[in-house]
Amino acid sequence: MSFNLKNKGKFAALLAALIISVSVTGCANTDEKTSSTNSSTATKDSVSTASITSDESLDSDMFTDRDKEVGYDESSAVMVAFSSSGATASADSVSVSGSKVTIKSEGTYIVTGTTSDGQIIVDADNKTKVQIVLKNASVTCKSSTALYVKQADKVFVTTAKDTENTLASTGDYVQADDNNVDAAVFAKDDITFNGEGKLIVTSEKGHGIVSKDDLKLTSGEYNITAASHALSGKNSIRIASGTYTLTSGKDGLHAENTDDTSKGFVYIADGKFTVNCKGDGIDAGTTAQIENGTFNITSNRDSSSSSSTDSASVKGIKAGGDITISGGTFNLTCEDDGLHSNSNVTVSGGAFTISTGDDGIHADSKTSISGGTINITESYEGIEGTEVEISGGTINLKSSDDGFNAAGGKDESGFGGGFDRDNFGSSDASITISGGKITIDADGDGVDSNGSLTVTGGETYVFGPTSGDNGAVDYDGEATITGGIFIATGSSQMAQNFGENSTQGSMLVNTNSSGEITVKNSDGDVIVSFTPTKTYACVVISCPGITTGQTYTVTTGDSTTEVEMTSIIYGSGGMGGHGSMGGRNMGNGDMNGNEMCGPGRDMQGGPQMR
């Protein structure tokens, strides 16, 4: 149940697999000749977060053709070469002072050579577009940024094919102007990275790459190690493709604009990401949208860090607004939530493996899952939101507290994982299951709604709690089932069945058993069978083959019970988990004369000692 004051401690070891045996009968439901001086003009991109809620690809809105162009005309480019004695340039559009070079005009600049204390500065007209081609270049800057975009319209950083390049900053940052430079690459304006080579970025005391406007990466390979955020964009981070290895003392990807609530978003069309961070893997101030890619994210706090770092957020993917995921492969190992939105989480595709110290998926408002495969192998609570809607996909989860949790206001979840309370959007809590295949292994409540529970389709199987203060099904409002398969096993003390407004038969049978559960109709045909992985004292069974006026034989392990469906609902339960009756009766029978499933009773006869 959602209000849980028990100290559950650390979780059990990673669940290797859920062994499920279910059988159902009758219940089935390019040319490098493009100079940057003659490329077509690209306007600054301004995309509000409202635009990135569409299910369609936003590639043309998020990226220009120039963002993706990795070609360049070497014959017309300006050559910039670093060496141990300083730097040289082949044109007056670059000023040189020792190992510091300043690009002042539009054009393509090819950078080569190595310096242990140098700098590339772009300080041009604010309508200027500059392409910097890194061709086996290694620029390290002591006490400042290696690449500083002070002013331009837009800068394109291209790694030449089959080259390895380095941009690095060492030591504390010493400010040379009014800008608070704090990254190995620092851009005041738009900056795009692309190419067919590799870029290594290191920052001993600050961020890896920072843009105070839009940060885009469309191709190439990147290895970024930073004391703070690895990638940071004020207005947005937009990634079309590429390979990224990010190691950071804070967030892996961080987008935030406190002045404009339509900005500060993350958009990822594709790419390969390996993120090891002491903050959030991906942190969007507003929205986060992911269409495809491979994500291996490990987020955890450093046990030897200071108390201020100890309070850092260590989630996998986090957004102040909506999280929308339509595809990709996600392996998330997180000290805090796997997916966390202060608004809504929408998953329509993708393959997820999530191991977390708190919630697998959390939304303050609505969590909607319509597709994909979600395996939550370890969690405090599996999937939660004010509203939880499941209409498709395959979900397998293990939780030390509730499997599904729909709550209003503030909920106690998170306390078990050592984190602050989660907020929820409103008090209108609900869980709705209309499709998908769901398997829940919960030590707390299996399916827990502080409001209503509605099942209209799909397949739901719950291995519920064995302790008496939790139930396989727990709700405060009304619970109805009109279709689908729903089987939930657990303890009997807090058991609940669906309510009388259901249109599909549901039976609640009391039994102390383990092993396979089968239901046969009066002709002896097996209409459903299911093998839980735990012992159980009670089972709720509903599927289209259960109808009023029929008699069924329910076998649970070695026990057999005859169930006569004189009403749409057979059997109620004990006292409610949230303090309400919620469809439970206090007497020895329900309103139809059926013997209730509660402490000390089975469905075959009188009281039994437990």
C-alpha positions as CSV (number, residue, x, y, z in Angstrom):
1,M,0.0,0.0,0.0
2,S,1.2,3.5,-0.6
3,F,1.3,4.7,3.0
4,N,3.9,2.4,4.3
5,L,5.9,3.1,7.5
6,K,7.8,-0.2,7.5
7,N,11.5,0.0,7.2
8,K,12.0,-2.4,4.3
9,G,15.8,-1.8,4.1
10,K,17.8,-2.5,1.0
11,F,16.3,-4.6,-1.8
12,A,17.1,-8.2,-2.6
13,A,19.6,-9.0,-5.3
14,L,18.8,-8.3,-8.9
15,L,15.9,-10.4,-10.1
16,A,17.4,-12.7,-12.8
17,A,14.1,-13.7,-14.3
18,L,10.4,-14.0,-13.6
19,I,9.4,-17.6,-14.1
20,I,5.9,-17.5,-15.4
21,S,3.8,-20.4,-16.6
22,V,0.6,-19.2,-18.1
23,S,-1.8,-21.0,-20.5
24,V,-5.2,-19.8,-21.5
25,T,-8.0,-21.5,-23.2
26,G,-11.2,-19.6,-24.1
27,C,-9.9,-16.4,-22.4
28,A,-7.4,-15.1,-25.1
29,N,-7.9,-11.9,-25.6
30,T,28.8,12.0,-48.8
31,D,31.0,14.5,-51.1
32,E,33.4,16.7,-49.2
33,K,33.0,19.8,-51.5
34,T,30.8,22.0,-49.5
35,S,32.4,25.2,-48.2
36,S,30.8,26.8,-45.2
37,T,31.0,30.2,-46.9
38,N,28.7,29.2,-49.7
39,S,26.3,26.8,-47.9
40,S,22.7,27.8,-47.7
41,T,21.8,30.1,-44.8
42,A,20.4,28.3,-41.8
43,T,18.2,30.3,-39.3
44,K,18.4,29.9,-35.6
45,D,16.2,27.2,-34.4
46,S,13.4,28.1,-32.0
47,V,11.3,25.1,-31.0
48,S,9.0,25.4,-28.1
49,T,8.5,22.4,-25.8
50,A,4.9,22.2,-27.1
51,S,6.2,21.1,-30.4
52,I,8.0,18.0,-29.2
53,T,4.9,16.2,-28.0
54,S,4.1,14.8,-31.4
55,D,4.5,11.1,-32.1
56,E,6.0,12.0,-35.6
57,S,9.7,12.6,-36.0
58,L,10.8,16.2,-35.5
59,D,14.1,15.8,-37.3
60,S,13.4,18.7,-39.8
61,D,12.3,21.0,-37.0
62,M,15.3,20.1,-34.7
63,F,18.1,20.1,-37.3
64,T,19.0,22.0,-40.4
65,D,20.8,20.4,-43.4
66,R,23.9,22.3,-42.4
67,D,23.9,20.8,-38.9
68,K,24.4,17.4,-40.5
69,E,26.9,18.4,-43.3
70,V,30.3,16.9,-42.5
71,G,31.9,17.9,-45.8
72,Y,34.2,20.9,-46.4
73,D,36.4,22.4,-49.1
74,E,40.0,22.1,-47.9
75,S,41.4,24.2,-50.8
76,S,39.5,27.3,-49.7
77,A,39.7,26.7,-45.9
78,V,42.0,28.6,-43.6
79,M,44.7,26.5,-42.0
80,V,45.4,26.8,-38.2
81,A,48.3,24.8,-36.9
82,F,49.4,24.4,-33.2
83,S,52.9,23.3,-32.2
84,S,55.1,23.5,-29.1
85,S,56.3,26.9,-30.2
86,G,52.8,28.4,-30.6
87,A,50.3,28.7,-33.4
88,T,50.2,29.8,-37.1
89,A,47.3,30.7,-39.4
90,S,47.1,31.0,-43.2
91,A,44.8,34.1,-43.4
92,D,44.3,37.4,-41.7
93,S,40.8,36.3,-40.6
94,V,42.7,34.6,-37.7
95,S,44.7,36.6,-35.1
96,V,47.4,34.7,-33.3
97,S,49.0,35.5,-30.0
98,G,51.4,32.7,-28.9
99,S,49.2,29.6,-28.7
100,K,45.9,31.6,-28.6
101,V,44.1,31.9,-31.9
102,T,41.0,34.1,-32.5
103,I,38.7,33.5,-35.5
104,K,37.1,36.8,-36.6
105,S,35.3,36.1,-39.9
106,E,33.0,33.6,-41.5
107,G,34.5,30.6,-43.2
108,T,36.0,27.1,-42.7
109,Y,39.0,26.7,-40.5
110,I,41.0,23.5,-40.4
111,V,42.8,23.0,-37.0
112,T,45.8,20.6,-36.7
113,G,48.6,20.1,-34.2
114,T,49.1,20.0,-30.5
115,T,49.4,22.5,-27.7
116,S,49.6,22.0,-24.0
117,D,48.3,25.5,-23.2
118,G,46.5,27.1,-26.0
119,Q,43.0,28.3,-27.0
120,I,40.7,28.6,-29.9
121,I,38.4,31.7,-29.7
122,V,35.5,32.6,-32.0
123,D,34.8,36.3,-31.7
124,A,33.0,37.4,-34.9
125,D,29.9,39.3,-36.0
126,N,26.7,37.9,-34.5
127,K,25.4,37.0,-38.0
128,T,28.5,34.9,-38.8
129,K,28.6,31.2,-39.3
130,V,31.9,29.5,-38.7
131,Q,33.0,25.9,-39.4
132,I,35.9,24.5,-37.4
133,V,37.3,21.2,-38.7
134,L,39.4,19.3,-36.2
135,K,42.0,17.2,-38.0
136,N,44.2,15.4,-35.5
137,A,44.1,18.5,-33.2
138,S,44.8,18.5,-29.5
139,V,44.2,21.7,-27.6
140,T,44.6,21.9,-23.9
141,C,44.0,25.1,-22.0
142,K,45.2,25.8,-18.5
143,S,42.7,27.7,-16.3
144,S,40.2,28.3,-19.1
145,T,38.3,26.8,-22.0
146,A,40.0,25.2,-24.9
147,L,37.3,26.3,-27.4
148,Y,35.5,29.6,-26.6
149,V,32.7,30.8,-28.8
150,K,32.4,34.3,-27.5
151,Q,30.2,35.6,-30.4
152,A,28.9,34.3,-33.6
153,D,25.6,33.3,-35.1
154,K,26.5,29.7,-35.1
155,V,29.6,27.5,-34.9
156,F,29.9,24.0,-36.5
157,V,32.7,21.8,-35.1
158,T,33.5,18.9,-37.5
159,T,35.8,16.0,-36.7
160,A,37.6,14.9,-39.9
161,K,37.3,11.4,-41.0
162,D,39.5,8.8,-39.2
163,T,41.0,11.4,-36.8
164,E,41.2,11.6,-33.0
165,N,41.0,15.1,-31.5
166,T,41.2,16.5,-28.0
167,L,39.8,19.6,-26.3
168,A,40.7,19.9,-22.6
169,S,40.8,22.3,-19.7
170,T,42.9,21.8,-16.6
171,G,42.9,23.6,-13.3
172,D,40.5,26.1,-11.9
173,Y,38.9,28.5,-14.3
174,V,40.2,32.1,-14.3
175,Q,37.7,34.6,-15.8
176,A,39.0,36.9,-18.5
177,D,35.7,38.7,-19.3
178,D,32.2,39.1,-18.1
179,N,31.3,35.5,-19.1
180,N,31.4,32.8,-16.5
181,V,33.5,30.4,-18.5
182,D,33.4,26.9,-16.8
183,A,33.8,24.2,-19.5
184,A,36.4,22.7,-21.8
185,V,34.1,23.9,-24.6
186,F,32.1,27.0,-23.9
187,A,29.8,28.7,-26.4
188,K,27.7,31.8,-25.8
189,D,25.8,31.0,-29.0
190,D,24.5,28.0,-31.0
191,I,27.1,25.3,-31.5
192,T,26.8,22.1,-33.5
193,F,29.1,19.1,-33.4
194,N,29.3,16.6,-36.3
195,G,31.9,14.6,-38.2
196,E,33.3,11.2,-39.0
197,G,36.1,11.3,-36.4
198,K,36.5,11.2,-32.6
199,L,36.5,14.0,-30.1
200,I,37.8,13.6,-26.6
201,V,36.8,16.3,-24.1
202,T,38.0,16.6,-20.6
203,S,37.4,19.2,-17.9
204,E,39.1,18.8,-14.5
205,K,37.1,21.4,-12.7
206,G,34.0,22.1,-14.8
207,H,31.6,21.0,-17.5
208,G,32.6,19.2,-20.7
209,I,30.6,21.1,-23.4
210,V,28.4,24.0,-22.6
211,S,26.2,26.1,-24.9
212,K,24.3,29.1,-23.6
213,D,22.0,28.7,-26.6
214,D,21.2,25.4,-28.5
215,L,23.7,22.5,-28.3
216,K,23.4,20.1,-31.2
217,L,25.3,16.9,-32.0
218,T,24.4,15.1,-35.2
219,S,27.2,12.6,-35.9
220,G,30.7,11.5,-34.7
221,E,32.2,9.8,-31.7
222,Y,32.6,11.6,-28.3
223,N,34.3,10.7,-25.1
224,I,33.7,13.3,-22.5
225,T,34.9,13.3,-18.9
226,A,33.9,16.3,-16.7
227,A,33.8,17.2,-13.0
228,S,30.3,18.6,-13.6
229,H,27.9,18.1,-16.4
230,A,29.2,16.3,-19.5
231,L,26.9,18.1,-22.0
232,S,24.9,21.2,-21.1
233,G,22.6,23.3,-23.2
234,K,20.7,26.3,-21.9
235,N,18.0,26.3,-24.5
236,S,18.2,22.7,-25.6
237,I,20.3,19.6,-26.3
238,R,19.4,18.0,-29.6
239,I,21.1,14.8,-30.8
240,A,20.5,13.2,-34.2
241,S,23.0,10.4,-34.0
242,G,26.6,9.6,-32.9
243,T,28.3,7.6,-30.2
244,Y,28.8,9.1,-26.7
245,T,30.7,7.9,-23.7
246,L,30.0,10.4,-20.8
247,T,31.6,10.3,-17.4
248,S,30.5,13.2,-15.2
249,G,30.5,14.4,-11.6
250,K,27.0,15.7,-12.1
251,D,24.5,15.1,-15.0
252,G,25.4,13.4,-18.2
253,L,23.1,15.6,-20.3
254,H,21.7,18.7,-18.7
255,A,19.3,21.2,-20.4
256,E,17.9,24.1,-18.3
257,N,16.6,27.6,-19.0
258,T,15.1,29.2,-15.9
259,D,14.2,32.4,-17.9
260,D,12.1,30.8,-20.6
261,T,9.8,27.8,-19.8
262,S,9.4,26.9,-23.5
263,K,13.1,26.0,-23.6
264,G,15.6,23.8,-21.7
265,F,14.5,20.6,-23.4
266,V,16.3,17.4,-24.6
267,Y,15.5,15.8,-27.9
268,I,17.3,12.6,-29.1
269,A,16.5,11.0,-32.4
270,D,19.1,8.3,-32.2
271,G,22.6,7.5,-31.0
272,K,24.6,5.2,-28.7
273,F,25.1,6.4,-25.1
274,T,27.1,5.1,-22.2
275,V,26.7,7.4,-19.3
276,N,28.3,7.0,-15.8
277,C,27.3,10.0,-13.6
278,K,27.0,11.1,-10.1
279,G,23.9,13.0,-11.0
280,D,21.1,12.3,-13.5
281,G,21.8,10.5,-16.7
282,I,19.6,12.9,-18.7
283,D,18.1,16.0,-17.0
284,A,15.7,18.2,-19.0
285,G,14.4,21.4,-17.3
286,T,11.2,21.1,-19.4
287,T,10.6,18.1,-21.8
288,A,12.6,15.1,-22.8
289,Q,11.7,13.3,-26.0
290,I,13.6,10.2,-27.2
291,E,12.7,8.4,-30.5
292,N,15.5,5.8,-30.7
293,G,19.0,5.0,-29.6
294,T,20.8,2.8,-27.1
295,F,21.2,4.1,-23.6
296,N,23.4,2.5,-20.9
297,I,23.0,4.8,-17.9
298,T,24.5,4.3,-14.4
299,S,23.7,7.1,-11.9
300,N,24.8,6.9,-8.3
301,R,26.2,9.2,-5.7
302,D,29.8,9.0,-4.5
303,S,29.9,7.4,-1.1
304,S,32.9,9.6,-0.2
305,S,31.4,12.9,-1.4
306,S,30.3,15.9,0.6
307,S,26.9,16.3,2.1
308,S,25.9,18.7,-0.6
309,T,26.6,16.1,-3.3
310,D,24.8,13.5,-1.2
311,S,21.5,15.3,-1.8
312,A,22.0,15.3,-5.6
313,S,19.4,13.8,-7.9
314,V,20.6,10.5,-9.3
315,K,17.9,9.5,-11.7
316,G,18.2,7.8,-15.1
317,I,16.1,10.1,-17.2
318,K,14.5,13.1,-15.6
319,A,12.3,16.0,-16.8
320,G,10.5,19.0,-15.3
321,G,7.9,18.5,-18.0
322,D,6.9,15.5,-20.0
323,I,9.0,12.5,-20.9
324,T,8.0,11.0,-24.2
325,I,9.7,7.8,-25.4
326,S,8.7,6.0,-28.6
327,G,11.7,3.7,-29.2
328,G,15.2,2.7,-28.2
329,T,17.0,0.3,-25.8
330,F,17.5,1.5,-22.2
331,N,19.6,-0.2,-19.6
332,L,19.2,2.0,-16.5
333,T,20.9,1.3,-13.2
334,C,20.0,4.2,-10.9
335,E,20.2,5.0,-7.2
336,D,17.0,7.0,-7.6
337,D,14.1,6.7,-10.2
338,G,14.7,5.2,-13.6
339,L,12.3,7.5,-15.4
340,H,11.0,10.6,-13.5
341,S,8.8,13.3,-14.7
342,N,7.3,16.2,-12.8
343,S,4.5,16.0,-15.3
344,N,3.7,13.0,-17.5
345,V,5.6,10.0,-18.8
346,T,4.5,8.5,-22.1
347,V,6.0,5.3,-23.4
348,S,4.9,3.9,-26.8
349,G,7.9,1.7,-27.6
350,G,11.4,0.7,-26.7
351,A,13.0,-2.0,-24.6
352,F,13.8,-1.1,-21.0
353,T,15.8,-2.9,-18.3
354,I,15.6,-0.8,-15.1
355,S,17.2,-1.4,-11.7
356,T,16.6,1.4,-9.2
357,G,16.8,2.3,-5.6
358,D,13.5,4.0,-5.8
359,D,10.8,4.0,-8.5
360,G,11.2,2.3,-11.8
361,I,8.9,4.9,-13.6
362,H,7.4,7.9,-11.8
363,A,5.2,10.7,-13.1
364,D,3.7,13.4,-10.8
365,S,0.7,13.3,-13.1
366,K,0.1,10.5,-15.6
367,T,2.1,7.5,-16.6
368,S,0.9,6.1,-19.9
369,I,2.3,2.9,-21.5
370,S,1.0,1.7,-24.8
371,G,3.9,-0.3,-26.2
372,G,7.5,-1.6,-25.7
373,T,9.0,-4.1,-23.3
374,I,9.7,-2.9,-19.8
375,N,11.6,-5.1,-17.3
376,I,12.0,-3.5,-13.9
377,T,14.3,-5.9,-12.1
378,E,14.6,-4.0,-8.9
379,S,12.7,-1.1,-7.4
380,Y,11.0,0.3,-4.4
381,E,7.8,1.0,-6.3
382,G,7.6,-0.2,-9.9
383,I,5.4,2.2,-11.8
384,E,3.5,5.1,-10.4
385,G,1.7,8.3,-11.1
386,T,-1.5,10.1,-10.1
387,E,-2.9,8.2,-13.1
388,V,-1.5,5.0,-14.4
389,E,-2.8,3.9,-17.8
390,I,-1.6,0.7,-19.5
391,S,-2.9,0.0,-23.0
392,G,-0.2,-2.1,-24.5
393,G,3.3,-3.5,-24.2
394,T,4.9,-6.1,-22.0
395,I,5.7,-5.2,-18.4
396,N,7.6,-7.3,-15.9
397,L,8.5,-5.8,-12.6
398,K,9.8,-6.5,-9.1
399,S,9.2,-4.1,-6.3
400,S,10.0,-4.1,-2.6
401,D,6.8,-2.1,-2.1
402,D,3.9,-1.5,-4.5
403,G,4.0,-2.8,-8.1
404,F,1.6,-0.2,-9.6
405,N,0.9,2.8,-7.4
406,A,-1.6,5.6,-8.2
407,A,-1.6,8.3,-5.5
408,G,-2.8,11.8,-5.0
409,G,-1.1,14.7,-3.2
410,K,2.2,13.5,-1.7
411,D,2.9,9.9,-1.2
412,E,5.3,8.1,1.2
413,S,7.0,6.2,-1.6
414,G,10.6,7.1,-1.8
415,F,11.1,6.9,1.9
416,G,12.0,3.2,1.5
417,G,14.8,4.1,-0.9
418,G,16.1,6.9,1.2
419,F,14.8,9.7,-1.0
420,D,12.3,12.6,-0.6
421,R,8.6,12.2,-1.0
422,D,7.2,12.1,-4.5
423,N,4.7,14.7,-5.5
424,F,1.6,13.9,-7.5
425,G,-0.6,15.9,-9.8
426,S,-3.9,15.8,-8.0
427,S,-6.1,13.7,-5.7
428,D,-7.9,12.0,-8.7
429,A,-5.9,8.8,-8.6
430,S,-6.7,6.0,-10.9
431,I,-5.2,2.9,-12.5
432,T,-6.6,1.8,-15.9
433,I,-5.5,-1.4,-17.7
434,S,-6.9,-1.9,-21.2
435,G,-4.2,-3.9,-22.9
436,G,-0.7,-5.3,-22.7
437,K,0.8,-8.2,-20.7
438,I,1.8,-7.3,-17.1
439,T,3.6,-9.4,-14.5
440,I,4.1,-7.9,-11.1
441,D,6.2,-9.4,-8.3
442,A,5.5,-7.1,-5.3
443,D,6.4,-7.3,-1.6
444,G,3.9,-4.5,-1.0
445,D,0.6,-4.1,-2.7
446,G,0.6,-5.5,-6.2
447,V,-1.8,-3.0,-7.8
448,D,-2.5,0.0,-5.5
449,S,-4.8,2.9,-6.3
450,N,-5.7,5.6,-3.9
451,G,-8.7,6.1,-6.2
452,S,-10.3,3.8,-8.8
453,L,-9.1,0.7,-10.6
454,T,-10.5,-0.1,-14.0
455,V,-9.6,-3.2,-16.1
456,T,-11.0,-3.5,-19.6
457,G,-8.5,-5.7,-21.3
458,G,-4.9,-7.0,-21.4
459,E,-3.4,-9.7,-19.2
460,T,-2.4,-8.9,-15.7
461,Y,-0.6,-11.4,-13.3
462,V,0.3,-10.4,-9.8
463,F,2.6,-12.2,-7.4
464,G,1.5,-10.2,-4.4
465,P,2.7,-9.9,-0.9
466,T,3.0,-12.7,1.6
467,S,2.7,-10.3,4.6
468,G,-0.7,-9.5,6.0
469,D,-0.5,-5.7,5.9
470,N,-0.5,-5.6,2.1
471,G,-2.7,-7.0,-0.6
472,A,-2.4,-8.1,-4.2
473,V,-5.1,-5.6,-5.1
474,D,-5.7,-2.4,-3.0
475,Y,-8.0,0.5,-4.0
476,D,-9.9,3.3,-2.2
477,G,-12.7,4.1,-4.7
478,E,-14.4,1.7,-7.1
479,A,-12.8,-1.3,-8.9
480,T,-14.5,-2.7,-12.1
481,I,-13.5,-5.3,-14.6
482,T,-15.2,-5.6,-18.0
483,G,-12.6,-7.6,-20.0
484,G,-9.2,-9.0,-20.1
485,I,-7.4,-11.5,-17.8
486,F,-6.6,-10.6,-14.3
487,I,-5.1,-13.0,-11.8
488,A,-3.6,-11.8,-8.5
489,T,-2.3,-13.8,-5.6
490,G,-1.3,-12.6,-2.2
491,S,-2.1,-12.5,1.5
492,S,-5.7,-12.8,2.6
493,Q,-5.8,-10.2,5.4
494,M,-6.0,-7.2,3.1
495,A,-7.6,-8.9,0.1
496,Q,-10.0,-7.1,-2.2
497,N,-12.0,-8.2,-5.2
498,F,-13.6,-6.2,-8.0
499,G,-16.9,-4.4,-7.3
500,E,-20.4,-5.2,-8.3
501,N,-20.4,-2.7,-11.2
502,S,-18.2,-5.1,-13.1
503,T,-19.5,-6.9,-16.2
504,Q,-17.0,-9.7,-16.2
505,G,-17.0,-12.4,-13.6
506,S,-14.4,-12.3,-10.9
507,M,-13.8,-14.7,-8.1
508,L,-11.8,-14.3,-4.9
509,V,-10.8,-17.7,-3.4
510,N,-9.1,-18.2,0.0
511,T,-6.4,-20.8,0.1
512,N,-3.0,-21.4,1.7
513,S,-1.2,-22.8,-1.2
514,S,1.7,-22.8,-3.6
515,G,2.1,-24.0,-7.2
516,E,-0.2,-24.0,-10.2
517,I,-3.7,-22.4,-10.2
518,T,-6.2,-23.8,-12.7
519,V,-9.8,-23.0,-13.3
520,K,-12.1,-25.5,-15.1
521,N,-15.6,-25.0,-16.3
522,S,-18.5,-27.4,-15.7
523,D,-17.4,-29.4,-18.8
524,G,-14.0,-30.0,-17.3
525,D,-12.2,-27.7,-19.7
526,V,-9.3,-25.6,-18.4
527,I,-10.2,-22.0,-19.1
528,V,-7.1,-20.5,-17.4
529,S,-4.0,-21.8,-15.6
530,F,-1.2,-19.9,-13.9
531,T,1.8,-20.7,-11.8
532,P,2.8,-18.1,-9.2
533,T,6.4,-18.0,-7.9
534,K,5.3,-17.4,-4.3
535,T,3.1,-19.0,-1.7
536,Y,-0.3,-17.3,-1.5
537,A,-3.3,-17.2,0.8
538,C,-5.8,-15.7,-1.6
539,V,-6.3,-15.4,-5.3
540,V,-8.4,-13.1,-7.5
541,I,-9.3,-14.6,-10.8
542,S,-11.2,-12.9,-13.7
543,C,-11.3,-13.7,-17.4
544,P,-14.0,-13.7,-20.1
545,G,-14.7,-17.4,-19.5
546,I,-16.1,-16.7,-16.0
547,T,-19.8,-15.9,-16.2
548,T,-22.8,-15.7,-13.9
549,G,-24.8,-18.9,-13.4
550,Q,-21.9,-21.3,-13.9
551,T,-20.0,-23.5,-11.6
552,Y,-16.2,-23.7,-11.7
553,T,-13.5,-25.9,-10.2
554,V,-10.5,-23.9,-8.9
555,T,-7.4,-25.9,-8.1
556,T,-4.7,-24.2,-6.1
557,G,-1.8,-26.4,-5.5
558,D,-3.2,-29.5,-3.7
559,S,-6.5,-27.8,-2.8
560,T,-9.7,-27.8,-4.9
561,T,-12.7,-25.4,-4.5
562,E,-16.0,-25.4,-6.2
563,V,-17.1,-21.9,-7.1
564,E,-20.7,-21.2,-8.0
565,M,-21.1,-17.8,-9.7
566,T,-24.5,-16.8,-8.4
567,S,-23.4,-13.2,-9.0
568,I,-20.9,-11.4,-11.2
569,I,-18.6,-11.2,-8.2
570,Y,-17.8,-14.1,-5.9
571,G,-16.0,-13.4,-2.6
572,S,-15.0,-10.2,-1.1
573,G,-12.2,-9.7,1.5
574,G,-10.9,-8.4,4.8
575,M,-10.3,-4.9,6.1
576,G,-9.2,-2.2,3.5
577,G,-5.6,-1.2,3.3
578,H,-6.3,2.6,3.0
579,G,-8.9,2.7,5.7
580,S,-11.9,2.3,3.4
581,M,-14.2,-0.5,2.8
582,G,-13.4,-0.5,-1.0
583,G,-15.7,-3.4,-1.8
584,R,-14.9,-5.5,1.3
585,N,-17.4,-6.9,3.7
586,M,-17.0,-7.3,7.5
587,G,-19.2,-10.3,7.9
588,N,-18.7,-14.0,7.1
589,G,-20.3,-13.7,3.7
590,D,-20.9,-11.2,0.9
591,M,-24.3,-9.8,-0.2
592,N,-24.9,-12.8,-2.4
593,G,-24.5,-15.3,0.4
594,N,-21.0,-16.3,-0.8
595,E,-18.5,-17.0,2.0
596,M,-16.0,-14.2,2.0
597,C,-12.2,-14.6,1.7
598,G,-10.8,-13.2,4.8
599,P,-8.6,-14.3,7.7
600,G,-9.4,-17.8,8.9
601,R,-11.8,-18.9,6.2
602,D,-11.7,-20.9,2.9
603,M,-14.3,-21.3,0.3
604,Q,-15.2,-24.9,1.2
605,G,-16.3,-24.9,4.7
606,G,-16.1,-23.3,8.2
607,P,-13.2,-21.5,9.9
608,Q,-9.8,-22.9,9.7
609,M,-6.9,-22.2,12.1
610,R,-3.9,-20.4,10.5
